[in-house]
C-alpha cells in the first residue's frame, strides 16, 4: 500500500501553489483569528468547529508553503481560555447526556489539534486532545445505543449552518446537519493515531457498529457528515487489522453517495435527496476519500474520480479571495447550468478551511511511494518539487506540467543518492488510453507496460536527467452522470475537465439554452477552450473563478448539459 509523502517533502508550484497561497492568505484575515472565532456564528451551535478547522487549514498550508502562520501560536496559547472546567468547549451536561452538535463540533477541534501536534510536537496540543477525548468523547460511548435515527429525517432544515434541535432523550440536542455526531470518527481515529488508549478504541468501535446500522439515505443524512465519517472508518481500517467489513462499508456508502447525491460536475448535494446546494467541505471529503480508496484497493476508477473532483468541483468552489463556497446543484431537477449559490458565495465558517486541507492534500498525494519495494506512483500531474525517500537513498524531482489543458508533463532529477533502478508508475488520466502515453528519458523513448490504470517502467535516475511524458487529450461526449436526468442531453469533456458554455453576465440560465450535437466539431483555441465550428459556441473549463474579480465570479453562469439539436 503506497504511502503519502510528509508535507515537509513536497513543494507545489504553478497553479496549485497559487491556489494554496490564496487560501493561506484568506486564513490570515480577521475572521480566522482567536477573538473572532470564539465569538463566531458557529461558536454556540458547533463549539470548537470554526477554531479547530482554522488550526487544521493553517497547519497544513503552513507546512505545504513552508511559511509560519502568523496567528497560529496565539490561537494555541489562548485556546485554554475558551475551555470549560472539564477541558472542552460549551456546556457541561449531566452524566449520561450529550448534545450532538457539541460532540460533532469538537471533530474540527480534534483534527486541528492533531495536525498541530503532528507538525510541531507541541505538548499543549497533546494535552488539549487528551482533555477533549477523556472528558467529552469517551463518556458518550453508552449513549450510541439510544441514538434516535428514527427521528432524524424530521430534522430536515435548509440552512447552511447546522442548528441544534432540542430532544427529550439522552441526546439532549440533535443536529439539522443530520448524522453529524458520527463524523467525529474522523477526528477520533486521528486522535487515536496520535495518542492511543483503550477507552478511545472502544468508543470508536461502538460508533462504527452503530453507524453501520443507519440507513443514511432514509434519514436524509448530510453528505459532508457521511463522507467525513467514511474517512474516519477507512483510517480505522488502516490503523487496525484491515477488516474486510470496514472496507466494504466505506466502499458501499461512497458508491451510494455517488449514485444518489453527486452533481454533474462531481460536487455534492448537501443532504441525500435534497439538492439545495453543494458544500466544498464534502467535495474535499470526496476527493480525499477517493485517493484513500485507491490506496486501499488499487482500483484506478477511484483515482479517475479524484481527478474529476479536483479539477472541476473543488477548483470551481474556490473564490477569488482564496476562500471556498457553495454552488448550485447542476443536474438536479433538470438544471443545466452551474453557478455559485447567491447566498452562500463563500462559507468561511467551514468550507474555506476545509478547502485549504484539500489543496494541501492534493500537493501531498501528487506522488506516493512504496519505500521497501522501491516504487513510486505519479497520481497527479501538478507542478513542484518532491523529495522521495527510499531504503536505498533519496531522490528529488522537479516537475513542470501543462495538465489538464495539455498532455505534457516533465520531471528533472534534481539530485539522487539512489543507485539502483526504481519502478516508476504513471497514472493514465481520464479519457486517455494506456497505449497513448509516451515516455522519453534523456531524450530516448522508453518502453511502458500497462497495469491497473497506470503505465510502468524501471529507471535508474541520474542527476540532471529529464523525463518527458506525453499523451493526447481530446474533446469527448458523455451522457449525463445521473441516470435520472431527462433523455436527450449530453456533456462535453476534455480529459478530466468538464466543458461549459458560459453565459454573458446580463443573462440568467432561464434566458438562454445552448443546444449542441454530439457530432459537432470543435477547434482548440487554447487553455482547454474550444470553438464549435457549426454554432460558434465556445466551450471552456470551469476551473477559473480564482482568476476573476469577485463581482465576475459571483455572476458566473455556465451551461454543462446540452440538449441535442441534430437535424
C-alpha positions as CSV (number, residue, x, y, z in Angstrom):
1,X,0.0,0.0,0.0
2,X,1.8,3.2,-1.2
3,X,2.4,5.9,1.4
4,X,1.7,9.6,1.1
5,X,4.7,11.8,1.5
6,X,5.3,14.1,4.5
7,X,4.2,17.6,3.8
8,X,7.8,18.7,4.5
9,X,8.9,16.8,1.4
10,X,6.5,18.5,-1.1
11,X,6.8,22.0,-2.5
12,X,4.0,22.7,-5.0
13,X,4.5,25.2,-7.8
14,X,2.3,26.6,-10.6
15,X,-1.5,26.8,-10.2
16,X,-1.7,24.5,-7.1
17,X,0.8,26.7,-5.2
18,X,-1.1,29.8,-6.3
19,X,-4.4,28.4,-5.0
20,X,-2.7,27.3,-1.8
21,X,-1.2,30.7,-1.3
22,X,-4.6,32.4,-1.9
23,X,-6.2,30.0,0.7
24,X,-3.5,30.7,3.2
25,X,-3.8,34.4,2.8
26,X,-7.6,34.2,3.4
27,X,-6.9,32.3,6.7
28,X,-4.7,35.1,7.9
29,X,-7.6,37.6,7.8
30,X,-9.6,38.8,10.9
31,X,-12.4,36.2,10.7
32,X,-9.9,33.5,11.4
33,X,-8.2,35.0,14.5
34,X,-8.8,33.9,18.0
35,X,-11.1,36.7,19.2
36,X,-13.4,36.4,16.2
37,X,-13.6,32.6,16.2
38,X,-14.6,32.2,19.9
39,X,-17.4,34.7,19.2
40,X,-18.3,33.3,15.7
41,X,-21.7,32.4,14.4
42,X,-21.0,28.7,15.0
43,X,-19.4,29.0,18.5
44,X,-22.7,28.2,20.2
45,X,-24.2,25.7,17.7
46,X,-20.9,23.8,17.0
47,X,-18.4,24.6,19.8
48,X,-14.8,24.2,18.6
49,X,-15.7,23.7,15.0
50,X,-14.5,27.0,13.5
51,X,-11.4,27.4,15.6
52,X,-10.5,23.8,15.0
53,X,-10.9,24.0,11.2
54,X,-8.7,27.1,11.3
55,X,-6.0,25.2,13.1
56,X,-6.3,22.4,10.5
57,X,-6.1,24.7,7.5
58,X,-3.3,26.9,8.9
59,X,-1.2,23.9,9.9
60,X,-1.5,22.0,6.6
61,X,-0.9,25.1,4.4
62,X,1.9,26.3,6.6
63,X,3.7,23.1,6.0
64,X,2.9,23.0,2.3
65,X,4.0,26.5,1.6
66,X,6.9,26.4,4.2
67,X,5.5,29.5,5.9
68,X,4.8,30.0,9.6
69,X,1.1,31.1,10.1
70,X,1.1,34.5,11.8
71,X,-1.7,33.8,14.2
72,X,-1.3,30.1,14.9
73,X,0.7,30.5,18.1
74,X,-1.8,32.9,19.5
75,X,-4.7,30.5,18.9
76,X,-2.9,27.6,20.6
77,X,-1.8,29.8,23.5
78,X,-5.2,31.3,24.1
79,X,-7.4,28.2,23.4
80,X,-7.5,27.2,27.1
81,X,-9.4,30.5,27.8
82,X,-12.3,29.1,25.7
83,X,-12.5,25.8,27.6
84,X,-14.8,24.8,30.4
85,X,-13.7,23.2,33.7
86,X,-13.6,19.8,32.0
87,X,-11.3,20.8,29.2
88,X,-13.7,21.2,26.2
89,X,-15.9,24.0,24.8
90,X,-19.5,24.6,25.7
91,X,-22.0,23.4,28.2
92,X,-21.3,20.6,30.7
93,X,-24.2,18.3,30.5
94,X,-25.3,15.9,33.3
95,X,-23.8,12.4,33.2
96,X,-25.5,10.3,30.7
97,X,-26.5,13.2,28.4
98,X,-24.8,14.7,25.4
99,X,-25.5,17.2,22.6
100,X,-24.9,16.1,19.0
101,X,-23.6,19.4,17.7
102,X,-21.3,19.9,20.7
103,X,-19.8,16.5,20.1
104,X,-19.7,17.0,16.4
105,X,-18.2,20.4,16.7
106,X,-15.2,19.1,18.5
107,X,-14.4,16.9,15.5
108,X,-12.9,20.0,13.9
109,X,-11.0,20.8,17.1
110,X,-9.5,17.4,17.3
111,X,-8.5,17.4,13.7
112,X,-6.8,20.8,14.0
113,X,-5.0,19.9,17.3
114,X,-3.8,16.6,15.8
115,X,-2.3,18.4,12.8
116,X,-0.6,21.0,15.0
117,X,0.8,18.2,17.2
118,X,2.0,16.1,14.2
119,X,3.7,19.2,12.8
120,X,5.3,20.8,15.9
121,X,5.1,18.1,18.6
122,X,3.6,20.8,20.8
123,X,2.8,19.3,24.2
124,X,0.0,21.9,24.6
125,X,-1.8,20.4,21.6
126,X,-1.5,16.9,23.0
127,X,-2.8,17.9,26.4
128,X,-5.9,19.6,24.8
129,X,-6.5,16.5,22.7
130,X,-6.4,14.3,25.8
131,X,-8.9,16.6,27.6
132,X,-11.4,16.5,24.8
133,X,-11.2,12.8,24.3
134,X,-11.3,11.8,28.0
135,X,-13.9,14.2,29.3
136,X,-16.2,14.8,26.3
137,X,-15.9,11.9,23.9
138,X,-15.4,8.7,25.8
139,X,-18.3,9.3,28.2
140,X,-20.7,9.3,25.2
141,X,-20.0,5.6,24.4
142,X,-23.1,4.2,26.3
143,X,-25.3,6.7,24.5
144,X,-25.0,5.5,20.9
145,X,-27.4,2.6,21.6
146,X,-30.0,5.3,22.1
147,X,-29.2,7.5,19.1
148,X,-32.7,8.2,17.7
149,X,-32.1,7.6,14.0
150,X,-35.9,7.1,13.5
151,X,-36.4,10.8,14.3
152,X,-33.6,12.3,12.1
153,X,-35.5,12.7,8.8
154,X,-37.9,15.1,10.5
155,X,-35.0,17.4,11.3
156,X,-34.6,18.5,7.6
157,X,-33.9,22.2,7.6
158,X,-32.4,24.0,4.6
159,X,-29.8,26.2,6.3
160,X,-26.1,26.5,5.6
161,X,-25.2,26.2,9.3
162,X,-26.4,23.2,11.3
163,X,-28.8,24.1,14.1
164,X,-29.5,22.2,17.4
165,X,-33.0,20.8,17.9
166,X,-33.9,20.0,21.4
167,X,-34.6,16.4,22.2
168,X,-36.0,14.7,25.3
169,X,-33.7,11.6,25.2
170,X,-30.1,11.1,26.3
171,X,-29.2,13.1,23.3
172,X,-30.5,16.5,24.6
173,X,-29.8,18.1,21.2
174,X,-29.8,16.8,17.7
175,X,-28.3,18.5,14.6
176,X,-30.0,19.6,11.4
177,X,-26.7,18.5,9.8
178,X,-28.2,15.1,10.0
179,X,-25.8,12.4,11.3
180,X,-23.1,14.9,12.2
181,X,-22.1,13.2,15.5
182,X,-20.6,10.3,13.5
183,X,-18.3,12.4,11.5
184,X,-16.4,12.8,14.8
185,X,-14.9,9.5,13.8
186,X,-12.6,11.5,11.5
187,X,-11.1,13.3,14.5
188,X,-11.3,10.4,16.9
189,X,-9.4,8.0,14.7
190,X,-6.7,10.6,14.1
191,X,-6.5,11.3,17.8
192,X,-6.1,7.5,18.4
193,X,-3.2,7.5,15.9
194,X,-1.6,10.4,17.9
195,X,-2.4,9.1,21.4
196,X,-3.9,5.6,21.5
197,X,-5.8,4.4,24.6
198,X,-8.2,1.5,25.3
199,X,-11.2,3.8,26.1
200,X,-10.9,5.7,22.8
201,X,-10.6,2.4,20.9
202,X,-13.8,1.1,22.5
203,X,-15.6,4.3,21.7
204,X,-14.5,4.1,18.0
205,X,-15.7,0.5,17.7
206,X,-19.0,1.3,19.3
207,X,-19.6,4.3,17.0
208,X,-18.7,2.4,13.8
209,X,-21.0,-0.5,14.8
210,X,-23.9,1.9,15.4
211,X,-23.2,3.9,12.2
212,X,-23.3,0.7,10.2
213,X,-26.9,0.2,11.3
214,X,-28.0,3.6,9.9
215,X,-29.8,3.9,6.6
216,X,-28.1,7.2,5.6
217,X,-30.4,7.8,2.6
218,X,-33.6,7.2,4.6
219,X,-32.6,9.6,7.3
220,X,-31.6,12.3,4.8
221,X,-28.0,12.4,6.1
222,X,-25.8,15.4,5.4
223,X,-23.3,14.2,2.8
224,X,-20.4,16.1,4.5
225,X,-21.1,14.2,7.7
226,X,-21.4,10.9,5.7
227,X,-18.1,11.3,3.8
228,X,-16.1,12.5,6.8
229,X,-17.4,9.5,8.7
230,X,-16.3,7.2,6.0
231,X,-12.8,8.8,6.0
232,X,-12.6,8.1,9.7
233,X,-13.7,4.4,9.2
234,X,-11.2,4.0,6.5
235,X,-8.4,5.4,8.7
236,X,-9.5,2.9,11.4
237,X,-9.4,0.1,8.8
238,X,-5.8,1.1,8.1
239,X,-4.8,1.5,11.7
240,X,-6.2,-1.8,12.9
241,X,-6.3,-5.2,11.3
242,X,-7.8,-4.1,7.9
243,X,-11.1,-5.9,8.4
244,X,-12.9,-6.6,5.2
245,X,-16.3,-5.5,6.6
246,X,-14.9,-2.0,7.3
247,X,-13.6,-1.5,3.8
248,X,-16.8,-2.9,2.4
249,X,-18.9,-0.4,4.4
250,X,-16.8,2.5,3.1
251,X,-17.0,1.3,-0.5
252,X,-20.7,0.7,-0.4
253,X,-21.6,4.0,1.2
254,X,-19.3,6.0,-1.1
255,X,-20.9,4.3,-4.1
256,X,-24.4,5.2,-2.6
257,X,-23.3,8.8,-2.3
258,X,-22.1,8.9,-5.9
259,X,-25.3,7.4,-7.1
260,X,-27.7,9.5,-5.1
261,X,-26.0,12.7,-4.1
262,X,-23.4,13.8,-6.7
263,X,-23.9,16.6,-9.1
264,X,-23.0,16.6,-12.8
265,X,-19.7,18.4,-12.0
266,X,-18.7,15.9,-9.3
267,X,-19.7,18.0,-6.3
268,X,-22.4,17.0,-3.7
269,X,-26.0,17.5,-2.7
270,X,-25.6,18.9,0.8
271,X,-28.1,16.2,2.0
272,X,-29.2,12.9,0.4
273,X,-32.1,13.6,-1.9
274,X,-32.0,17.3,-1.1
275,X,-30.1,19.1,-3.9
276,X,-30.3,22.6,-2.4
277,X,-26.6,23.5,-2.8
278,X,-23.1,21.9,-2.9
279,X,-20.6,22.2,0.0
280,X,-16.9,22.4,-0.5
281,X,-16.3,20.5,2.8
282,X,-18.0,17.4,1.3
283,X,-16.2,18.0,-2.0
284,X,-12.9,17.8,-0.1
285,X,-14.0,14.7,1.7
286,X,-15.0,13.0,-1.6
287,X,-11.6,14.0,-3.2
288,X,-9.6,12.6,-0.3
289,X,-11.7,9.5,0.2
290,X,-11.3,8.6,-3.5
291,X,-7.5,8.8,-3.1
292,X,-7.6,6.7,0.1
293,X,-9.8,4.1,-1.5
294,X,-7.3,3.8,-4.4
295,X,-4.6,3.2,-1.8
296,X,-6.7,0.6,-0.1
297,X,-7.9,-1.2,-3.3
298,X,-5.6,-0.3,-6.2
299,X,-8.7,0.3,-8.3
300,X,-7.9,3.1,-10.8
301,X,-11.6,4.2,-11.0
302,X,-11.2,5.9,-7.7
303,X,-8.2,8.0,-9.0
304,X,-10.2,8.9,-12.1
305,X,-12.9,10.2,-9.7
306,X,-10.3,12.2,-7.7
307,X,-9.1,13.9,-10.8
308,X,-12.6,14.9,-11.8
309,X,-13.5,16.1,-8.3
310,X,-10.3,18.2,-8.0
311,X,-10.3,19.8,-11.5
312,X,-14.0,20.6,-11.6
313,X,-15.8,20.7,-8.2
314,X,-13.0,21.7,-5.9
315,X,-11.4,24.2,-8.3
316,X,-14.8,25.8,-9.1
317,X,-15.6,26.1,-5.4
318,X,-12.6,28.3,-4.7
319,X,-13.3,32.0,-4.8
320,X,-11.1,34.9,-5.9
321,X,-10.3,35.8,-2.2
322,X,-8.9,32.2,-1.7
323,X,-11.9,31.0,0.4
324,X,-14.4,28.3,-0.7
325,X,-18.1,28.4,-1.0
326,X,-21.3,26.6,-2.2
327,X,-22.7,26.2,-5.7
328,X,-26.0,25.3,-7.3
329,X,-26.6,21.6,-7.9
330,X,-26.2,21.3,-11.7
331,X,-28.1,18.2,-13.0
332,X,-30.6,18.1,-10.2
333,X,-34.3,18.8,-11.1
334,X,-33.3,19.2,-14.7
335,X,-30.8,22.1,-14.0
336,X,-28.5,22.6,-17.0
337,X,-26.4,25.4,-15.5
338,X,-23.8,25.7,-12.9
339,X,-23.4,28.9,-10.8
340,X,-22.2,29.9,-7.3
341,X,-25.0,29.9,-4.8
342,X,-26.1,33.6,-4.5
343,X,-26.5,33.5,-0.7
344,X,-23.5,31.2,0.2
345,X,-20.9,32.5,-2.2
346,X,-18.3,31.8,0.5
347,X,-18.7,29.7,3.7
348,X,-15.9,31.0,5.9
349,X,-17.2,29.1,8.9
350,X,-16.4,25.7,7.3
351,X,-15.6,25.5,3.6
352,X,-12.8,28.0,3.4
353,X,-10.8,26.0,6.0
354,X,-11.6,22.5,4.6
355,X,-10.8,23.7,1.1
356,X,-7.4,24.6,2.5
357,X,-7.0,21.0,3.6
358,X,-8.0,19.8,0.1
359,X,-5.2,21.8,-1.6
360,X,-2.6,20.7,0.9
361,X,-3.5,17.1,0.5
362,X,-3.5,17.4,-3.3
363,X,0.1,18.5,-3.1
364,X,0.9,15.6,-0.7
365,X,-0.7,13.0,-2.9
366,X,0.8,14.0,-6.2
367,X,3.5,11.3,-5.9
368,X,3.4,8.4,-3.5
369,X,6.0,5.7,-2.7
370,X,6.4,2.2,-1.5
371,X,9.7,2.6,0.3
372,X,10.5,-1.1,0.7
373,X,9.6,-2.1,-2.8
374,X,11.5,0.8,-4.4
375,X,8.4,2.0,-6.3
376,X,6.8,5.4,-6.9
377,X,3.4,6.3,-8.4
378,X,2.6,9.7,-10.0
379,X,-1.1,10.0,-9.1
380,X,-1.5,13.7,-10.2
381,X,0.4,15.9,-12.7
382,X,0.9,19.0,-10.6
383,X,4.0,21.2,-10.8
384,X,6.5,21.4,-8.0
385,X,9.5,19.8,-6.3
386,X,9.2,16.5,-4.4
387,X,11.7,14.6,-2.2
388,X,11.2,10.8,-2.3
389,X,12.9,8.7,0.4
390,X,13.7,5.0,-0.1
391,X,15.7,2.5,1.8
392,X,18.3,2.8,-0.9
393,X,18.6,6.6,-0.7
394,X,16.9,9.8,-1.6
395,X,15.5,11.1,-5.0
396,X,14.5,14.8,-5.6
397,X,12.3,15.6,-8.6
398,X,11.1,18.9,-10.0
399,X,8.1,18.8,-12.3
400,X,6.6,21.1,-14.9
401,X,3.2,20.4,-16.3
402,X,0.6,21.6,-18.8
403,X,-2.0,19.2,-17.5
404,X,-5.1,19.3,-17.5
405,X,-5.0,21.6,-20.5
406,X,-2.4,19.6,-22.5
407,X,-0.9,16.2,-22.1
408,X,2.7,17.1,-21.4
409,X,4.5,16.6,-18.1
410,X,8.2,16.7,-17.5
411,X,10.4,15.8,-14.5
412,X,14.1,16.8,-13.9
413,X,16.1,14.8,-11.4
414,X,17.5,17.5,-9.1
415,X,19.6,15.1,-7.1
416,X,19.7,11.4,-6.2
417,X,21.6,9.0,-3.9
418,X,19.6,6.0,-5.2
419,X,22.0,3.9,-7.4
420,X,19.5,1.2,-8.3
421,X,16.6,1.1,-10.7
422,X,13.2,2.1,-9.3
423,X,9.8,1.2,-10.6
424,X,8.0,4.3,-11.9
425,X,4.3,4.3,-12.3
426,X,2.4,7.0,-14.3
427,X,-1.4,7.3,-13.9
428,X,-3.5,7.1,-17.1
429,X,-5.7,10.2,-16.9
430,X,-9.4,10.1,-17.6
431,X,-10.2,10.0,-21.3
432,X,-6.8,8.6,-22.3
433,X,-5.8,5.1,-23.3
434,X,-2.8,3.5,-21.7
435,X,-1.0,2.8,-25.1
436,X,-1.2,6.5,-25.8
437,X,1.2,7.5,-23.1
438,X,4.7,8.0,-24.4
439,X,7.7,8.5,-22.1
440,X,11.2,9.6,-23.0
441,X,14.2,9.5,-20.6
442,X,17.1,11.8,-21.5
443,X,15.6,12.2,-25.0
444,X,15.2,8.4,-25.7
445,X,11.9,6.6,-25.9
446,X,11.2,4.2,-23.0
447,X,9.0,1.1,-23.1
448,X,6.0,1.1,-20.9
449,X,3.8,-1.7,-19.5
450,X,0.1,-1.0,-18.7
451,X,-1.2,-2.3,-15.4
452,X,-4.2,-1.3,-13.2
453,X,-4.7,2.2,-14.6
454,X,-1.0,3.0,-14.8
455,X,1.9,2.6,-17.2
456,X,5.1,1.5,-15.6
457,X,8.8,1.1,-16.3
458,X,12.1,0.8,-14.4
459,X,14.5,3.7,-14.4
460,X,17.9,4.3,-12.8
461,X,17.8,8.0,-12.1
462,X,20.8,10.3,-12.6
463,X,21.2,13.9,-11.5
464,X,20.2,16.3,-14.3
465,X,18.2,13.6,-16.1
466,X,15.0,14.7,-17.8
467,X,11.9,12.6,-18.2
468,X,9.0,13.7,-20.5
469,X,5.6,12.2,-20.6
470,X,3.2,12.9,-23.4
471,X,-0.4,11.8,-24.0
472,X,-3.3,13.2,-26.1
473,X,-6.3,14.9,-24.6
474,X,-9.4,15.2,-26.7
475,X,-13.0,16.6,-26.6
476,X,-15.4,13.7,-25.9
477,X,-19.1,13.4,-25.5
478,X,-20.6,11.8,-22.3
479,X,-24.1,11.1,-21.1
480,X,-25.4,12.9,-18.0
481,X,-23.8,11.4,-14.9
482,X,-27.2,11.0,-13.3
483,X,-29.4,8.3,-14.9
484,X,-32.4,10.2,-13.7
485,X,-31.6,13.2,-15.9
486,X,-34.0,13.7,-18.8
487,X,-33.0,11.8,-22.0
488,X,-31.6,13.7,-25.0
489,X,-28.8,15.6,-23.2
490,X,-25.1,15.1,-23.0
491,X,-21.9,16.6,-21.6
492,X,-18.6,17.5,-23.2
493,X,-15.3,16.5,-21.5
494,X,-11.7,17.2,-22.1
495,X,-9.5,14.7,-20.2
496,X,-10.7,15.2,-16.6
497,X,-12.3,18.6,-17.3
498,X,-16.0,19.3,-17.9
499,X,-16.5,22.0,-20.6
500,X,-19.3,24.6,-20.3
501,X,-20.8,27.3,-22.4
502,X,-20.6,30.5,-20.3
503,X,-23.5,32.9,-20.3
504,X,-22.9,36.7,-20.6
505,X,-23.4,38.4,-17.2
506,X,-26.6,40.0,-18.4
507,X,-28.3,36.7,-19.0
508,X,-29.7,34.2,-16.5
509,X,-29.9,30.5,-17.0
510,X,-33.6,30.8,-17.9
511,X,-32.8,33.3,-20.7
512,X,-30.9,31.0,-23.0
513,X,-30.2,27.3,-23.5
514,X,-27.4,26.3,-25.9
515,X,-28.1,23.2,-28.0
516,X,-25.1,21.2,-29.4
517,X,-25.0,18.0,-31.3
518,X,-22.8,15.1,-30.1
519,X,-21.3,15.1,-33.7
520,X,-20.3,18.8,-33.6
521,X,-16.6,19.5,-34.5
522,X,-14.5,21.8,-32.2
523,X,-11.4,23.7,-32.9
524,X,-9.0,24.3,-30.0
525,X,-8.3,28.0,-29.0
526,X,-6.0,27.5,-26.0
527,X,-6.1,26.5,-22.3
528,X,-8.8,23.9,-22.7
529,X,-11.1,26.1,-24.7
530,X,-12.8,25.0,-27.9
531,X,-14.8,26.8,-30.7
532,X,-17.7,24.9,-32.2
533,X,-17.4,25.1,-36.0
534,X,-21.1,24.9,-36.7
535,X,-22.6,27.1,-34.0
536,X,-19.7,29.4,-32.9
537,X,-20.3,28.4,-29.3
538,X,-17.1,28.4,-27.1
539,X,-16.8,25.6,-24.6
540,X,-14.3,26.1,-21.8
541,X,-13.3,24.6,-18.4
542,X,-15.0,25.7,-15.2
543,X,-11.9,26.0,-13.0
544,X,-11.0,29.7,-13.4
545,X,-13.1,31.6,-10.8
546,X,-9.9,32.5,-8.9
547,X,-8.6,34.4,-11.9
548,X,-11.7,36.7,-11.9
549,X,-12.8,39.6,-9.8
550,X,-15.3,38.8,-7.0
551,X,-18.0,40.5,-9.0
552,X,-17.3,38.5,-12.1
553,X,-17.1,35.2,-10.0
554,X,-20.4,36.0,-8.3
555,X,-22.1,36.5,-11.7
556,X,-20.6,33.4,-13.3
557,X,-23.1,31.1,-15.1
558,X,-22.1,28.2,-17.3
559,X,-24.2,25.5,-19.1
560,X,-22.8,22.0,-18.6
561,X,-25.6,19.9,-20.0
562,X,-26.7,20.3,-23.6
563,X,-29.8,19.2,-25.5
564,X,-29.2,17.6,-28.9
565,X,-30.1,19.8,-31.9
566,X,-29.1,17.3,-34.5
567,X,-31.2,18.0,-37.6
